[in-house]
Amino acid sequence: MDKKRSFSLGSSEAFISVAASLVCIAIGLALGLVVLAIINAEHAFGDGLLVILKSGLQSPRNMGTVLANTAPLIMTGLSVGFAFKTGLFNIGAAGQYTLGAFGALYCAIVLHLPWYLCLLAAMALGALWGAIPGIFKAYLNINEVITAIMFNWIGLYMVNDIMYGRGQGAMYDLSSTKTYSLRKVSPGSMIPSCGMSDLFGKLQSVTIAIFIAILFAIAVYVVLNKTTFGYELKACGFNKNAAQYAGINDKRNIILSMTIAGALAGVGAGLYYLSTVAEWNPQVSTALPAMGFNGISSALLACSNPIGTIFSSLFISYITVGGTKLSTQYYTKEIADVITAIIIYLCAFSLLFKNRIRALLRANRRSTEALKGGEE
């Protein structure tokens, strides 16, 4: 009985997906080492890959920085992964994240609302910005990728103009010509630390945001795998025509899927800015937030599994923070993004890896059964 359970676990789809992701990571790190060696062979390992892999564990503050950046990445990864599961490609997570940032910061800086209400505002605006491509997809059959990309830029410049337009926006301090600091203007709107900052070298940006993100991941997993609503969403993603034949309202589910995806991305922005990991600055916010696009990487590495997204986001944040610790004498800090990109590129071959692992497990099972039969 124990052997049967062991094999069932080893041959389960979840196990195979995790194994495929680990293969992607291992090959990606090996290829990353090759890239480092090409740039500077003498320091490729000791001052390159080893620094990236060890830096997060070298001090509590480094690990705190990793966790602070993991929380929003989990949310954007969930946003992209949720849409993937329902047959949609939410490349608009960056725009939804931007609207979420606006909702959270406006409610915090101007209205001085508590953090949880600011987070709800971020969710609402993210959901609104996600629903628009969903409506175009459902009723006009316009590809969600096209509308989402366009609304990314519309959202970015609209938010910048409302927040800081001509130095007279609601969130611009005319006396100092600098953006407001949430920590000074509305400390009650900050997500509480609950002792987390003390555990990570007094780093104030480490808050309960990471636990909130994990709870969202669990909730998304339950919705997709344990509810009728989640079954209908995935059915539409697998085969829209079959879902229609079964009486499922595909238009409603497309809109709801994009709305929920937008809400998740909006919450990610709220977790990031209400934890004061960074401030929204119009001087550097003329490009879309990278966190929205990094969510695609997180979702791909996790094979769109909500629970897997927690670990893939943690890994990507760890590698990214490690890259900032590289000595600029030998490498640029962006080399960590190159390594991450290699790993994500390999995720395109995850199906190949999964099929190979599945074949190896079957071959192992046959050899084990043959050996057992011979002994009998």
C-alpha positions in Angstrom: 0.0 0.0 0.0 2.8 2.4 0.9 4.6 1.6 -2.4 1.4 2.4 -4.3 1.0 5.7 -2.5 4.6 6.5 -3.1 4.3 5.9 -6.8 1.0 7.8 -7.0 2.7 10.8 -5.4 5.8 10.5 -7.7 3.7 10.3 -10.9 1.2 13.0 -9.9 0.9 16.0 -12.2 1.9 18.4 -9.4 5.1 16.4 -8.8 6.0 16.3 -12.5 5.4 20.1 -12.8 7.6 20.8 -9.8 10.3 18.5 -11.2 10.1 20.2 -14.6 10.5 23.7 -13.0 13.5 22.5 -11.0 15.1 21.2 -14.2 14.5 24.6 -15.8 16.1 26.3 -12.8 19.1 24.0 -12.7 19.8 24.3 -16.4 19.2 28.1 -16.3 21.7 28.6 -13.4 24.3 26.5 -15.3 23.8 28.5 -18.5 23.9 31.7 -16.3 27.3 30.6 -15.1 28.4 30.2 -18.7 27.3 33.8 -19.4 29.2 35.0 -16.4 32.3 33.2 -17.5 32.0 34.7 -21.0 31.9 38.2 -19.4 34.6 37.6 -16.8 35.8 34.0 -16.5 38.1 34.6 -13.5 35.3 35.8 -11.3 32.3 33.9 -12.8 31.7 31.6 -9.8 33.2 33.1 -6.6 32.3 36.7 -7.4 29.4 36.0 -9.7 26.9 33.1 -9.3 27.9 32.4 -5.7 27.3 36.0 -4.7 23.8 35.9 -6.3 23.0 32.6 -4.5 24.4 33.5 -1.1 23.5 37.2 -0.7 20.0 36.7 0.4 21.2 34.5 3.3 24.1 36.7 4.3 22.1 39.1 6.5 18.5 39.4 7.8 18.1 42.7 5.9 18.9 41.1 2.6 16.3 38.3 3.3 13.8 41.0 4.3 14.3 42.8 1.0 13.6 39.5 -0.8 10.4 39.0 1.2 9.2 42.6 0.6 9.6 42.2 -3.1 8.1 38.7 -3.2 4.7 39.8 -1.9 3.7 41.9 -4.9 5.3 39.5 -7.3 3.1 36.7 -6.0 0.1 38.8 -6.7 1.1 39.7 -10.3 2.1 36.1 -10.8 -1.4 35.0 -9.6 -2.9 37.6 -11.9 -1.2 36.2 -15.0 -1.6 32.6 -13.9 -5.3 32.9 -13.2 -5.9 34.3 -16.7 -3.7 31.5 -18.1 -5.8 28.9 -16.4 -9.0 30.3 -18.0 -7.4 30.5 -21.5 -6.5 34.2 -21.5 -3.2 36.0 -21.6 -3.2 38.9 -19.2 -0.3 40.9 -20.5 -2.1 44.0 -19.0 -1.0 43.2 -15.4 1.4 46.2 -15.5 -1.4 48.6 -16.2 -3.7 47.0 -13.6 -0.8 47.2 -11.2 -0.4 50.9 -12.0 -4.1 51.6 -11.4 -3.8 49.7 -8.1 -0.9 51.8 -7.1 -3.0 55.0 -7.7 -5.9 53.7 -5.8 -3.8 52.7 -2.8 -1.7 55.9 -2.7 -4.6 58.3 -3.3 -6.6 56.8 -0.4 -3.5 56.8 1.8 -2.0 60.2 1.0 -5.1 62.3 0.2 -7.9 60.6 2.2 -5.7 59.2 5.0 -7.7 55.9 5.1 -6.6 52.8 6.9 -4.4 50.4 5.0 -7.0 47.8 4.5 -9.4 50.3 2.8 -6.5 51.5 0.7 -5.9 47.9 -0.3 -9.5 47.5 -1.3 -9.3 50.6 -3.4 -6.2 49.2 -5.1 -8.2 46.0 -5.8 -11.2 47.8 -7.1 -9.2 50.0 -9.6 -7.1 47.0 -10.7 -10.3 45.0 -11.3 -11.8 47.9 -13.3 -8.8 48.1 -15.6 -8.8 44.3 -16.0 -12.5 44.2 -16.9 -12.1 46.5 -19.9 -10.0 44.1 -22.0 -12.4 41.3 -20.9 -15.4 43.2 -22.2 -13.7 43.8 -25.5 -12.8 40.1 -25.7 -16.3 38.9 -24.7 -18.5 41.1 -26.8 -16.3 42.2 -29.7 -13.9 39.2 -29.9 -10.9 41.6 -29.8 -7.7 39.8 -28.6 -7.1 40.7 -25.0 -3.4 41.0 -25.6 -3.9 44.0 -27.9 -6.3 45.9 -25.7 -4.3 45.1 -22.5 -1.1 46.5 -24.0 -2.8 49.7 -25.1 -4.5 50.1 -21.7 -1.1 49.6 -20.0 0.1 52.9 -21.4 -3.2 54.7 -21.1 -3.2 53.8 -17.4 0.4 54.8 -16.8 0.2 58.3 -18.2 -3.3 58.9 -16.9 -2.1 58.0 -13.4 1.0 60.2 -13.7 -1.0 63.2 -14.9 -3.7 62.8 -12.1 -1.1 62.3 -9.4 1.5 64.8 -10.4 0.3 66.8 -13.4 2.2 70.0 -13.8 3.3 69.9 -10.2 -0.2 70.5 -9.0 -1.5 67.0 -8.6 -3.0 65.9 -5.3 0.1 63.9 -4.4 2.7 66.5 -5.1 4.4 68.6 -2.4 4.7 72.1 -3.9 6.8 73.4 -1.0 9.6 70.9 -1.5 9.0 69.9 -5.1 9.2 66.3 -4.1 6.7 63.5 -3.9 5.0 62.8 -0.5 6.5 60.2 1.8 3.7 57.9 2.9 5.7 57.2 6.1 5.5 60.9 7.1 2.2 61.9 5.6 -0.1 59.0 6.6 1.6 56.4 8.8 -1.8 54.9 9.6 -2.1 53.9 6.0 1.0 51.7 6.1 0.6 47.9 6.2 1.5 46.9 9.8 4.8 45.0 10.4 3.5 43.0 13.4 7.1 42.5 14.5 8.3 41.3 11.0 10.7 44.2 10.7 12.5 43.3 13.9 13.1 39.8 12.6 14.8 41.2 9.5 17.3 43.8 10.7 14.8 46.6 11.5 13.9 46.8 7.8 10.6 48.7 7.9 9.4 47.6 4.5 9.0 44.0 5.8 5.4 43.8 6.7 2.6 41.2 6.9 2.2 41.8 3.1 3.9 38.4 2.4 1.2 36.6 4.5 -1.6 38.5 2.7 -0.1 37.4 -0.6 0.1 33.8 0.5 -3.5 33.9 1.7 -4.6 35.2 -1.7 -2.6 32.4 -3.4 -4.4 29.8 -1.3 -7.8 31.4 -2.0 -7.1 31.3 -5.8 -6.1 27.7 -5.6 -9.3 26.8 -3.8 -11.5 28.8 -6.2 -9.9 27.2 -9.3 -9.8 23.6 -8.0 -12.5 23.3 -5.4 -15.5 25.3 -6.7 -18.0 25.1 -9.5 -17.1 28.6 -10.5 -13.5 27.7 -10.9 -14.5 24.6 -12.9 -16.5 26.8 -15.3 -13.7 29.2 -15.7 -11.2 26.5 -16.6 -13.8 24.8 -18.9 -14.0 28.0 -20.9 -10.3 28.1 -21.1 -10.0 24.5 -22.3 -12.7 24.7 -24.9 -15.1 27.6 -25.2 -17.4 25.9 -27.6 -17.8 22.8 -25.5 -18.4 25.1 -22.4 -21.1 26.9 -24.3 -22.7 23.6 -25.3 -22.7 22.6 -21.6 -24.6 25.8 -20.8 -21.8 27.8 -19.3 -21.9 31.5 -20.0 -18.6 32.1 -21.7 -18.9 35.9 -22.0 -19.6 36.3 -18.3 -16.6 34.1 -17.4 -14.2 35.9 -19.7 -15.1 39.2 -18.1 -15.0 37.8 -14.6 -11.6 36.1 -15.3 -10.0 39.4 -16.5 -11.7 41.3 -13.7 -10.3 38.9 -11.0 -6.9 39.0 -12.7 -6.9 42.8 -12.6 -7.9 42.8 -8.9 -5.0 40.5 -8.0 -2.5 42.8 -9.8 -4.0 45.8 -8.1 -3.6 44.2 -4.7 0.0 43.6 -5.6 0.7 47.3 -6.1 -1.1 48.0 -2.8 1.1 45.6 -0.9 4.2 47.1 -2.5 3.6 50.8 -2.0 1.7 50.6 1.3 4.7 48.6 2.7 6.8 51.6 1.6 9.2 49.3 -0.3 9.3 52.3 -2.8 7.5 55.5 -3.6 5.7 56.3 -6.8 7.9 58.9 -8.5 6.9 60.5 -11.8 10.5 61.2 -12.6 11.1 57.4 -12.9 7.6 56.3 -13.6 7.6 57.0 -17.3 8.0 53.3 -17.9 5.6 50.5 -17.0 6.3 48.9 -13.6 8.5 45.8 -14.1 6.6 44.0 -11.4 3.7 43.6 -13.8 5.8 41.9 -16.4 7.8 39.9 -13.9 4.4 38.3 -13.0 4.5 36.6 -16.4 7.9 35.0 -15.4 6.5 33.9 -12.0 3.4 32.3 -13.6 5.4 30.5 -16.3 7.9 29.1 -13.8 5.1 27.9 -11.6 3.2 26.4 -14.5 0.3 28.7 -13.5 -0.2 26.8 -10.2 -1.3 29.3 -7.5 0.7 27.5 -4.7 3.7 27.1 -7.0 3.6 30.9 -7.7 4.6 31.5 -4.1 7.8 29.6 -4.5 8.6 30.8 -8.1 8.1 34.4 -6.9 10.4 33.9 -4.0 13.0 32.4 -6.2 12.9 35.2 -8.8 13.0 37.9 -6.0 15.9 36.1 -4.4 17.9 36.0 -7.7 17.0 39.7 -8.5 18.1 40.9 -5.0 21.2 38.8 -5.3 22.1 40.5 -8.6 22.1 43.9 -6.9 24.9 42.6 -4.6 27.3 41.9 -7.4 30.5 43.9 -7.5 30.2 46.4 -10.3 33.9 46.0 -10.8 33.2 42.7 -12.5 29.5 42.7 -13.6 26.5 44.9 -14.1 23.6 44.3 -11.7 21.3 43.5 -14.6 23.1 40.2 -15.1 20.6 38.7 -12.6 17.8 39.6 -15.0 19.7 37.8 -17.8 19.9 34.6 -15.6 16.2 34.9 -14.8 15.4 35.4 -18.4 17.3 32.3 -19.4 15.3 30.3 -16.8 12.0 31.7 -18.0 13.0 30.9 -21.6 13.6 27.3 -20.6 10.1 27.3 -19.2 8.9 27.3 -22.8 10.4 23.8 -22.9 8.7 22.7 -19.7 6.2 20.5 -21.6 9.2 18.7 -23.1 10.8 18.2 -19.6 7.4 17.0 -18.2 7.0 14.4 -20.9 10.5 13.2 -20.4 10.1 13.0 -16.6 6.8 11.2 -17.1 8.5 8.7 -19.5 11.3 8.1 -17.0 8.8 7.4 -14.2 6.8 5.0 -16.3 10.0 3.2 -17.3 11.0 3.0 -13.7 7.6 1.6 -12.8 7.8 -1.1 -15.4 11.3 -2.1 -14.4 10.2 -2.3 -10.7 7.2 -4.4 -11.6 9.3 -6.7 -13.8 11.8 -7.1 -11.0 9.1 -7.9 -8.5 7.5 -10.4 -10.9 10.8 -12.1 -11.4 11.3 -12.5 -7.6 7.9 -14.0 -7.2 
